Amino acid sequence: PLADALQDSEPLARLAERLKDSRRRFECIEALLPPSLAAQAKPGPVDVHGWTLLARTPAGAAKLRQLVPLFEAQLLQAGHAVLPIRIKVQPA
């Protein structure tokens, strides 16, 4: 099954770990999001250049950008590695 394939393949195992890291980061900041904005945001990829948060609309992305310093402080306090946060509009 898929779980076995992830364990047997180093590239897939690294991808699975990056997905988990993204979800953990999002869970860490989720409480900081107002309900209307939480419905707009979802975790995106983590890579060596940073972590991406996805927004459904350009307006949602603008609001998320305003909260980046708060997100960074929360993530640092929770013990996450410091990575730049990118905000992108999710393609429809």
C-alpha positions in Angstrom: 0.0 0.0 0.0 0.9 3.7 0.0 2.4 3.7 3.5 4.8 1.0 2.4 5.8 2.9 -0.7 6.4 6.0 1.3 8.7 4.1 3.7 10.6 2.3 0.9 11.3 5.4 -1.2 13.5 8.1 0.3 12.2 10.9 -2.0 8.6 10.0 -1.1 9.5 9.8 2.6 11.0 13.3 2.4 7.9 14.6 0.7 5.6 13.0 3.3 7.7 14.6 6.1 7.4 18.0 4.4 3.6 17.6 4.2 3.5 16.8 7.9 5.6 19.8 8.7 3.3 22.0 6.7 0.2 20.7 8.5 1.9 21.1 11.9 2.8 24.7 11.1 -0.7 25.5 9.9 -2.2 23.9 13.1 0.1 26.2 15.1 -1.1 29.4 13.5 -4.7 28.4 12.9 -6.0 29.8 16.2 -4.6 33.2 15.2 -6.9 33.3 12.1 -10.3 35.1 12.3 -13.0 32.6 11.3 -13.7 34.3 8.0 -10.0 34.2 7.1 -9.5 30.6 8.3 -12.0 29.5 5.7 -9.9 31.1 3.0 -6.5 29.7 4.1 -4.8 26.4 3.8 -1.3 25.1 4.2 0.9 24.9 1.2 4.3 23.4 0.6 7.4 23.6 2.8 10.8 23.7 1.0 14.3 25.0 1.6 13.1 28.5 0.7 10.2 28.7 3.1 6.7 27.8 3.8 3.7 28.7 1.6 0.2 29.6 2.8 -2.5 29.4 0.2 -5.4 31.8 0.0 -8.5 31.4 -2.1 -8.8 35.0 -3.1 -6.4 38.0 -3.5 -8.2 39.8 -0.7 -7.6 36.8 1.6 -4.0 36.7 0.6 -3.6 40.4 1.4 -5.1 39.8 4.9 -2.8 36.9 5.5 0.2 39.0 4.5 -0.7 41.5 7.3 -0.6 38.6 9.8 2.8 37.2 8.8 4.8 38.8 11.7 2.3 37.3 14.1 2.5 33.9 12.4 6.3 34.0 12.5 6.3 34.8 16.2 3.9 32.0 17.0 5.9 29.5 15.0 9.1 30.5 16.7 7.6 30.3 20.1 6.2 26.8 19.3 9.8 25.6 18.3 9.4 25.5 14.6 12.5 26.2 12.4 12.5 29.8 11.2 11.5 29.8 7.5 10.2 32.7 5.4 6.4 32.6 4.9 5.1 33.1 1.4 1.5 33.9 0.7 0.1 32.8 -2.6 -3.4 32.8 -4.2 -4.4 29.2 -4.8 -5.2 28.5 -8.4 -8.9 27.8 -9.0 
